[in-house]
Amino acid sequence: MPRVILAVLDSFGIGGAPDAAAYGDEGANTLGHIAETAAKDGADRAGLRQGPLILPNLDALGLGAAAALSAGKIPPGLSAIAAGGRFGVGREVSKGKDTPSGHWEIAGVPVPFDWGYFPQEEPTFPPELIAEFVERAGLPGILGNKHASGTTIIAELGEEHIRTGKPICYTSVDSVFQIAAHESHFGLDRLYDICRIAFELTEPLRIGRVIARPFIGESADTFKRTGNRRDFAIAPPEPTLLDRVEEAGRQVFAIGKISDIYAGHGVTHKLKATGNMALFDRTLEAMEMAADGALIFVNFVDFDQEYGHRRDVAGYAGALEAFDHRIPEIIAKMQPQDLLILTADHGNDPTWKGSDHTREQVPIMVFSPSLSRGEIGIRKTFADIGESAARWLGLPPGRHGRSFL
């Protein structure tokens, strides 16, 4: 019986979303702008990488061809030759450009409602929300209360947080309420506890996630976020691909933040790791453990968290090349009937203004030793990805999307 390995390269957009202007993102192109910058030696970093972007394995799976289909031109360093699989473009129908929307739709469930968001003004959170949060959590107050980049606001307010015991609360243009606190001075379990309270209070506002952002260090120049992030998320409104696989009696390996994104629904095995390379290692481990008919689902978060939001072009390029270098390891472990799907959930162009996600189309690269090569076109919804995985696994079709297999 076949298995599916579904890998999301978090934020790896390829431009071209027809509604990008509505989000202020017309012209954004994560892959295209990284490749163009690298071709001009603008993504060089000593000890990391230099020169043009080199992604031979992703290119062979159809990355360059998908990028040309999405944005009308081939990024520098890539080609239009898909030598090893099927390729196409994913177009999101859910509103927004956030993690839950993209992932739920990938798993066959487009978001049927508008998320709640916090305004750009300061203070950004409703005073009655914060008053109840502080009272229920037994806090002396909060810091932040604004839109901010996580690393920036921790450097700005981390020392005051340690001194006062007030957690740092902030948001972004995404539907999130984020809480940063020191792992030892405040306590990791305590941070999770107050995040649960915040989630209860923000869920009626349709805020998609409350995110615990623990950090360590003793001063602004030594603070560092740890791998103990946890997302408390609204559950999908109907069964996703994960639920359907589990209900069929199969295994679902959720690697990285996948379990959090789906509120734990449909997950039979939860594997955590910090960093893209560790996540890659856990994916290979899951392939060793997974029985016939299993779904292995992994999110490679560093592309987004470490490089997209921080507008780090060189870091993003280096991470892509490191990921590309390891693709043959997955292919070597694949059984004849296994299916590998590489895609993304949104964009996060590191050359773009601000520090938030960008509304883009995403690549879809599909490979199996038993699958012929070819183009699958521009798909009208990310849900086609989930339906294709379901078909490969022999599951009945869902309500949304159509298999490209």
N, C-alpha and C positions, 0 to 999 in steps of 0.2 A: 504494500500500500504506500502511496506517495506521501511525502512530507513537504511543508512549506517553510522556508526561512524568509521572513519579511523584515527588512532592515530600513529604518528611517534615518536618513542623514539629516538631522534636525536643522532646518533653516536653509537647506541647499536649493534655493530657487534658481530658475533659469529664465526669468523675465517674462514679459509678454502677457501678463494677466489683462484681459480686456477691460476690467473694472478697476484697474490700479489707480486711475485718476481720482476715483471717489475716496480713496484712502490716502491721497497725497503721495502716491508712489509711482506715478507714471514715469517710465524710464528706468526704474530700479531693475537690476539684473545681477544677482549675487554671483553666479558663475562667470557671466560675461565680463563684469567689471574686475573681478579678481584676475581673470586671465589677461585682460587688457593691461592692467596695472603691472602684472608680473612680466609681460612681454616688453615693457618699457623699463625693466629693472627697478620698478617701484615697490616690489614685494620681497626685496632682499633683506636678509637678517643674518648676521654673522653667527655661525654655529647651527643655523636652522635650515636655510635654503637660499637659493639665488637663481636668477634667470627666469626664463619662461616656465609656465605651469606645465608639469609633466604628469599626465594621468593615463598611461597606456592601457591599463586594465579596464578602467571605467570607459575609456574611449572605445575599446573593443566591444564592450557591452552596449554601446550605442549612445554614450553621453553627448558626444559632439553632434551626432545626428539629431538627437532629441532637442538640443539647444538650438540648432538651426531651424527645426520645425516650430519651436516656441517663439523665438525672437527674430527669425529671418536671416541670421548669419551664424557662421561657425566661429566659436571663440578661438583666439590665438592658441596654438599648440595642440588643438584637437582636430578631428577629421569628421567627415560625414559617413565613414565606413563603419557599420555595425557588424563586426566579424563574428561575434559570438553569441548573439541572442536576439530577442525582440526588444524594440524600443518605442517609446511614445512620450506623450506629454499629459500630465494631469492638470485639470482645471477645476478649481474648487467652486462649489455652489453655496456652501455655508457662508454666512456673513462673518466678517471679522478676518483676522490674520493671526490667530493664536493657536496654541498647542492643542487644546481639546477639540476645537472645531476641525482642524486638519486631521488629527488622529481618529476621531470618531468617524469622520467621513471616509477615511482610508479603510476603516473596519466596517464599512457598509451602512453607516448611519449619519447622513447629513444633519446638521443642527437645525431644528425646525423653529427656533425662536431667536430673539435678539438677546445677546448677553448684556449684563449690566456693567457700567463703567463708572469710574470716579472722575470728576471734573479736574481740569488742569489748575484750577485756583488753589491757593493756600489759605487756610488748611483745606485739604482735599476731602477728608472723610466727614460724613455727617456727624455733628456733635453728639446727637443722641446715641449713635452707634458706638462711638468711642466711650461715652459715659458708661454704657451698659457693659462694654468689653472690660473696661478698667475695674468696674465693681465686681463682675463675675470672676475675673481672673485674679483679683486681689493685688492689683498693681498700683504703684505710686503715680502712675501716669504713663504717657508714651512720648517718644521722640519721633521726629520726622514729620509725619502727617502731610506728605507731598508726593509728587511724581519725582522719581529719581532712579539713577543707575545704582544697582546693588553695591558694587565695589566702592563707588564714590561716596555713597551715604554712610557706609560702614567706616570709611576713613574719616569722614567728617564728624560722625557722632559716636563712634565706638568707644572712645575714652569716657565721654559723658555717660554713656550707657553703663559702663562698668562702675562708674562712680555713683550713679543714682539708682541703678536697678530697673530703669525704664527701658522696655524693649523699643527697637527701632521699627516703625511701621511706615510702609511706603507702597506706592503702586506704579503703574506705567500705563501706556495706552491700551494694554491688554486688560482683560477682565480678571484682575488679580488683586489680592490683599496680601502683601508680603511682610513677614516679621523676621527681623534679624536679631540674634542674641548670641552672647558668648557661651560657648559650650560648657566651660567650667564655672565662670563667675555667675552666670545666670542658671545654667543647667540645661542639658539637652532634653531630658524628659519633661522638664518644666516648659521648655519652649514648645514641645509637641502638645502638651496639655493646653496651653493658651491658644495654640493654633486651632485645636478642636473647638474651643469656645468661639473663636473668631469665625470659624466655618459655620457654626450653627447660626450666628448672627448675620452673616453675609449671604447665606444660601437663599433666603427669601428675596434678596436683591438681584438674584441671578448672577452673582459674581462667581466666575467659573472655578477659581482655585484660591485657596489660602496656602501660601508656600512658606515653610519653615526654612530660614536661611542661617544656619549656625556658622559661627566663625571662631577662630582662635587668634592668639597674639596678645600683646600687651600695650601696643601703641599704634598710632595711625600708620606708621611705616612698616609695621610687622603684622597687621591684621590680615588674615587669609580665610576665605570661606572653605569649609570642609566638605567632604563627600556625604555628610549626613543630612543633606537636604531631604525634605519630605513634602509631597504635595497632597493636600486634602481637597479632593475634587468632587464636583457634582457628578452624579452617575449618569451615563447615557440614557436617553429617554426610551430606548427599545433595545432588544438584544443585538449585540455587535457580533462580528465574526468570532471573537473570542468566546462569547456565550454559546454560539452555535457549535463550535468545535468541542467545547466542554460538554454540552448537552448530548453530543454524539458519542460520548465516552472516550474522547481522545485527550491527549496531553496538550496543555498550553503553557509554554515557557515564556514568561514575561521578564525581559532583561532590562536592567536600568530603571528608568522612570515609567515604563509601560504600565505596570500594575497601578501606580498612583493615578495615571491619566484616566484609566477606566474604573477608578474607585474599587479596584480589586475584583471586579466582576469578570467571570470567565477565566480566571487564572488558576491553574493547578500547580505550577511551579514558579516561584518568584526568585530571581537571581539578581543580586545587587552588585554594582561595581562602580568605581570612580575613575573617570577618564576614558577616552575613546579606545585606547589600546587594551585596557582592562576589560572593557565591554566587549571588545573583539574576542579576547580570550574566553570570556564566559559564553559567548555565542558558539565557539568551537566546542566548549565543554557540553553545552546543551545538545549539540549535534551528536556527540558521543552517547548521551543519555536518552535522547528522544526515540520513542517507539514509532512504529509505522503509523501514519495518519496524524502525526503531531504538527502543531503550529509553533514555530520558534519566532518570537516577535521582539525586536531590539530597537532601542532608540539611541543613536550616537549624539549625545547632548552637547559635547564640547564645541561642535561647529557653531552652535547658537550661543551657548552660555559663555564660552571663553573668548570667542573671536568675533561673532556677528555683533552682539550687543556692545562689545568693547571697540568696535570699528577697527579691528586688527587685521589688516589685509594680509600681511606676511604670515601671521599666525594661522589664519584660515587656510591660506595656500599650503603651508607646511602640513597642517592637519589633513588636508585632502590628499596630499602626496603620500603621507604615512598610511592613510587608509587604503589608498589605491595599491600600495606595495603589498598589502596583506590579502587582497582579494583572492589570489591563487590558493591560499590556505583553505578558504571556504570551499572553493570549487573542488579542490583535491579531496575533501571530506564528503562531498555530495554523493549520495547513492544514485543509481541510474534514473529513478523516478522522482527525485527531489526537485523542488522548484525554488529558485532564489529570486526575490523581488527586491530591488533597490529603488527607493523613492525618497520624498521629503514631504514635510507638512506645511511649509510656507517658505518665504524668503527672509533673509536678514542681510541685506547688501552692506558689506563693511565699508563701502565708499559713500553710502547714503547719508543724508542729514539725520541728526538725532541719534538715538541708540535703540530704536525699536524695530520690530519685525517689518518686513515689506511684503505687500500683496503681489505675489508672483505665481506663475505656473511652476510645476515641478517635473523633474524627469521621472520616467518609469522605465526601468531596465530589468528585463526578465530573462533568466537563463535556466536551462535544464539540459542535462546530457541527452534527454529524449525529446527536446523541443526544437522545431525548425526555426530558422532566422526569419526576421521580417519586421515590418513597421505596423504599429497598432494605432497610429494617428493621434490626434488630440482628443482625449476623452472628456466627455461633458461633465463628469463628476469624478472625484477621487474614489467614490464608492465602487467604481469599476475594478479598482485594485482588490478590494475585499471580495467582490463577487468572483473575480478570477481565481483568487486563492481558494474560495469555497468550492468552485467547480473542480479545481485540481484535486482537492481533498475528497471529492465525491459527495459533497453536501448539497441539499436542495437549495435553489436560488432564494435570495432574500428579496425584500421589498424595493430596494433602491439599487441602481446601477446595473451594469450588464457586463458579463465576462468578455474579455478580449482574447480568450483562449478557445 
